[in-house]
């Protein structure tokens, strides 16, 4: 009987060890869900745009769109860091919201997404965002006080890292998390998340390095990323900040909230980037 219990214990231990190995070496497949297929273009809803291919520090070509607002007054540009699934073509509705607020939108695909070269990685997404930010300054001649960094979900972590390195006019973090290990502890409470997570996206520790005004957007109905994580990001920042509580699911909250979302974001941007007129 004791031998049977020992064999069972060893068997379960091997399964557990195997699970840890799989999670450690295949994290990228769990975190990133890129698509090469394009579902829509800005021109489908009457927006003028141009294709831009960026070159990163590690010599990869990254695809992006610069989407022009149709509004007569341009307030600046939103650098859009999207979530972990799909590609830039799945964000047309979000682009339209910012365009209606008088902002051009510069949205890029991370490496391995859409028409961008390479394979997704945490450090890679940071380099991709950096290349996009530097393009706005060096090629478009955009002053930093007219650049708003926006990130949704995993893009929030990319946006936080970028804002901590530069000095944009404002930062918007929507439906995002404190860190990947924190998310892993929530999803896999029986695993040593701190030890096996090679991908960190530790936004919480970077909040103190941000100097620009911050807007955190989150929904209590978010079924993927806890509302409390949005609150923790907000509380970790000591500068000028606002919190926009929306309703609806993780992927559709900004749509389901309608005017609450658009008015809230618009109000924050008016305060962060006052009109010079």
C-alpha positions as CSV (number, residue, x, y, z in Angstrom):
1,X,0.0,0.0,0.0
2,X,2.8,2.4,0.9
3,X,4.6,1.6,-2.3
4,X,1.4,2.4,-4.3
5,X,1.0,5.7,-2.5
6,X,4.7,6.5,-3.2
7,X,4.3,5.7,-6.9
8,X,1.1,7.8,-7.1
9,X,3.0,10.7,-5.5
10,X,5.9,10.4,-7.9
11,X,3.5,10.2,-10.8
12,X,1.7,13.4,-9.7
13,X,4.9,15.1,-9.0
14,X,6.1,14.3,-12.6
15,X,2.9,15.7,-14.0
16,X,3.2,18.9,-11.9
17,X,6.9,19.3,-13.0
18,X,5.9,18.8,-16.6
19,X,3.2,21.4,-16.3
20,X,5.7,23.9,-14.9
21,X,8.1,23.2,-17.8
22,X,5.4,23.7,-20.4
23,X,4.3,27.0,-18.8
24,X,7.8,28.2,-18.5
25,X,8.9,27.5,-22.1
26,X,5.6,28.2,-23.9
27,X,4.5,31.4,-22.1
28,X,4.6,33.4,-25.3
29,X,1.9,31.3,-26.8
30,X,-0.2,31.8,-23.7
31,X,0.3,35.5,-23.6
32,X,0.4,36.6,-27.2
33,X,-2.3,35.8,-29.8
34,X,-1.3,37.5,-33.0
35,X,-3.2,37.4,-36.3
36,X,-1.9,38.1,-39.7
37,X,-5.3,38.6,-41.3
38,X,-6.7,42.1,-41.7
39,X,-10.5,42.5,-41.0
40,X,-10.9,46.2,-41.8
41,X,-9.2,49.5,-42.7
42,X,-9.7,53.0,-41.6
43,X,-10.9,53.9,-45.1
44,X,-13.9,51.6,-44.5
45,X,-15.3,54.2,-42.2
46,X,-14.2,57.3,-44.2
47,X,-10.8,57.9,-42.4
48,X,-7.7,59.0,-44.2
49,X,-4.6,57.0,-43.3
50,X,-1.1,56.1,-44.4
51,X,0.9,52.9,-44.1
52,X,4.1,53.3,-42.2
53,X,6.9,50.8,-41.7
54,X,9.1,51.4,-38.8
55,X,12.6,50.0,-38.1
56,X,13.3,48.9,-34.5
57,X,16.6,49.0,-32.7
58,X,17.0,45.3,-33.4
59,X,16.4,45.9,-37.2
60,X,12.8,44.6,-37.5
61,X,10.2,46.1,-39.8
62,X,7.1,47.1,-37.8
63,X,3.8,47.9,-39.6
64,X,1.7,50.8,-38.5
65,X,-1.1,53.2,-39.6
66,X,-1.1,57.0,-39.1
67,X,-4.8,57.8,-39.1
68,X,-5.8,61.4,-39.6
69,X,-8.7,63.0,-37.8
70,X,-11.4,64.5,-40.0
71,X,-12.0,67.2,-37.3
72,X,-10.9,70.7,-38.4
73,X,-8.9,71.2,-35.2
74,X,-6.1,68.8,-34.4
75,X,-5.3,68.5,-30.7
76,X,-2.4,66.1,-31.0
77,X,-1.8,62.4,-31.7
78,X,-2.7,59.3,-29.8
79,X,0.0,56.6,-29.9
80,X,-2.1,53.4,-29.6
81,X,-0.7,50.3,-28.0
82,X,-3.3,47.5,-28.6
83,X,-4.1,44.3,-26.7
84,X,-2.6,40.8,-27.0
85,X,-4.9,39.4,-29.7
86,X,-5.6,40.2,-33.4
87,X,-3.9,43.2,-34.9
88,X,-4.4,46.9,-35.7
89,X,-7.3,46.1,-38.0
90,X,-9.4,45.0,-35.0
91,X,-9.2,48.5,-33.4
92,X,-11.0,50.6,-36.0
93,X,-13.8,51.6,-33.6
94,X,-11.3,52.8,-31.0
95,X,-9.4,54.8,-33.6
96,X,-12.7,56.5,-34.6
97,X,-13.4,57.5,-31.0
98,X,-10.0,59.4,-30.7
99,X,-10.4,60.8,-34.2
100,X,-13.8,62.3,-33.3
101,X,-12.1,63.9,-30.2
102,X,-9.7,65.7,-32.7
103,X,-6.7,63.4,-32.4
104,X,-4.7,61.7,-35.1
105,X,-4.0,58.1,-34.2
106,X,-0.7,56.3,-34.7
107,X,-1.3,52.6,-34.2
108,X,1.3,49.9,-34.7
109,X,1.4,46.2,-34.7
110,X,3.9,44.4,-32.4
111,X,6.4,42.1,-34.0
112,X,4.7,39.0,-35.2
113,X,1.4,40.7,-35.6
114,X,-0.3,41.7,-38.9
115,X,2.4,42.8,-41.4
116,X,5.2,43.2,-38.8
117,X,8.3,41.0,-38.8
118,X,9.5,38.8,-36.0
119,X,8.0,37.0,-33.1
120,X,6.2,38.6,-30.1
121,X,8.1,39.0,-26.8
122,X,7.9,41.4,-23.8
123,X,11.2,43.2,-24.6
124,X,10.2,43.2,-28.3
125,X,7.0,45.1,-27.7
126,X,8.9,47.7,-25.7
127,X,11.3,48.2,-28.7
128,X,8.3,48.4,-31.1
129,X,6.6,51.1,-29.0
130,X,9.9,53.0,-28.7
131,X,10.3,53.0,-32.5
132,X,6.8,54.3,-32.9
133,X,7.3,57.1,-30.3
134,X,10.6,58.2,-31.9
135,X,9.0,58.2,-35.4
136,X,6.4,60.7,-34.2
137,X,9.1,63.0,-32.8
138,X,11.8,62.6,-35.5
139,X,9.8,62.0,-38.7
140,X,6.5,63.7,-37.9
141,X,8.0,66.6,-35.9
142,X,5.5,66.0,-33.2
143,X,6.4,67.7,-29.8
144,X,6.1,65.5,-26.8
145,X,3.5,67.7,-25.2
146,X,1.1,66.7,-28.1
147,X,1.6,63.0,-27.8
148,X,-0.8,60.9,-25.8
149,X,0.2,57.3,-25.1
150,X,-2.8,54.9,-24.9
151,X,-2.7,51.2,-24.0
152,X,-5.5,48.7,-23.6
153,X,-5.0,45.3,-21.7
154,X,-1.5,44.1,-22.4
155,X,-1.0,47.3,-24.4
156,X,-1.5,49.1,-21.1
157,X,1.7,47.5,-19.8
158,X,3.6,48.5,-23.0
159,X,2.2,52.1,-22.7
160,X,3.3,52.3,-19.0
161,X,6.8,51.2,-19.9
162,X,7.0,53.8,-22.7
163,X,5.6,56.6,-20.6
164,X,8.2,55.8,-17.8
165,X,11.0,56.2,-20.4
166,X,9.8,59.4,-22.1
167,X,7.8,62.5,-21.3
168,X,4.5,62.5,-23.2
169,X,1.6,64.8,-22.7
170,X,-0.6,62.2,-21.1
171,X,-1.0,58.4,-20.5
172,X,-4.2,56.4,-20.7
173,X,-4.2,52.9,-19.3
174,X,-7.4,50.9,-20.0
175,X,-8.4,47.5,-18.6
176,X,-4.9,46.6,-17.7
177,X,-3.1,44.6,-15.0
178,X,-0.4,45.2,-12.4
179,X,1.9,42.4,-13.7
180,X,1.8,39.1,-15.5
181,X,2.9,37.2,-12.3
182,X,0.0,38.8,-10.5
183,X,-2.4,37.6,-13.2
184,X,-0.8,34.1,-13.1
185,X,-1.3,33.9,-9.4
186,X,-5.0,34.6,-9.9
187,X,-5.4,32.1,-12.7
188,X,-3.1,29.4,-11.3
189,X,-3.1,29.8,-7.6
190,X,-1.5,26.4,-7.1
191,X,1.6,27.3,-9.1
192,X,4.8,29.2,-8.1
193,X,4.0,32.1,-10.5
194,X,6.8,34.2,-9.3
195,X,9.3,31.6,-10.3
196,X,8.0,30.4,-13.7
197,X,6.9,33.8,-15.2
198,X,9.6,34.8,-17.6
199,X,7.2,37.5,-19.0
200,X,6.8,40.2,-16.4
201,X,5.1,43.3,-17.7
202,X,5.5,44.8,-14.3
203,X,3.5,48.0,-14.6
204,X,3.0,48.5,-10.9
205,X,6.7,49.0,-10.2
206,X,7.0,51.5,-13.1
207,X,4.2,53.9,-12.0
208,X,6.5,56.0,-9.9
209,X,8.7,56.8,-12.9
210,X,5.8,58.4,-14.9
211,X,5.6,62.2,-14.8
212,X,2.7,63.0,-17.1
213,X,-1.1,63.1,-16.2
214,X,-2.6,59.6,-16.0
215,X,-6.1,58.3,-16.7
216,X,-6.9,54.8,-15.6
217,X,-10.0,53.2,-17.2
218,X,-11.5,50.0,-15.9
219,X,-14.8,48.2,-15.5
220,X,-16.0,46.2,-12.5
221,X,-17.6,43.9,-15.0
222,X,-14.2,43.0,-16.5
223,X,-14.2,39.2,-16.5
224,X,-10.5,38.9,-17.5
225,X,-8.5,41.5,-15.5
226,X,-9.8,42.4,-12.0
227,X,-11.1,45.9,-11.4
228,X,-8.8,46.0,-8.3
229,X,-5.8,45.9,-10.5
230,X,-6.8,49.1,-12.2
231,X,-7.3,50.6,-8.8
232,X,-3.8,49.5,-7.7
233,X,-2.2,51.1,-10.8
234,X,-4.1,54.3,-10.0
235,X,-3.1,54.3,-6.4
236,X,0.5,53.7,-7.1
237,X,0.7,56.9,-9.1
238,X,1.2,60.1,-7.1
239,X,0.9,62.7,-9.9
240,X,-2.1,64.3,-11.6
241,X,-4.5,61.5,-12.2
242,X,-8.1,60.5,-13.0
243,X,-10.1,57.2,-12.8
244,X,-12.8,56.5,-15.3
245,X,-15.2,53.7,-14.1
246,X,-16.9,52.2,-17.1
247,X,-19.2,49.2,-17.5
248,X,-19.1,46.1,-19.6
249,X,-16.8,43.3,-20.5
250,X,-13.0,43.3,-20.9
251,X,-13.1,43.5,-24.7
252,X,-16.3,45.5,-25.2
253,X,-16.4,47.8,-22.2
254,X,-15.4,50.9,-24.1
255,X,-18.2,50.2,-26.6
256,X,-20.8,49.2,-24.1
257,X,-20.2,52.3,-22.0
258,X,-20.9,54.6,-24.9
259,X,-21.0,58.3,-23.9
260,X,-19.6,57.6,-20.5
261,X,-16.4,56.4,-22.0
262,X,-16.1,59.0,-24.8
263,X,-17.0,61.9,-22.5
264,X,-14.7,60.7,-19.8
265,X,-11.7,60.3,-22.1
266,X,-12.5,63.6,-23.8
267,X,-12.7,65.4,-20.5
268,X,-9.4,64.0,-19.3
269,X,-7.6,65.0,-22.6
270,X,-9.0,68.5,-22.4
271,X,-7.4,68.9,-19.0
272,X,-4.2,67.2,-19.9
273,X,-3.7,69.1,-23.1
274,X,-5.3,72.5,-22.7
275,X,-6.2,74.3,-25.9
276,X,-3.9,77.2,-26.8
277,X,-6.7,79.1,-28.5
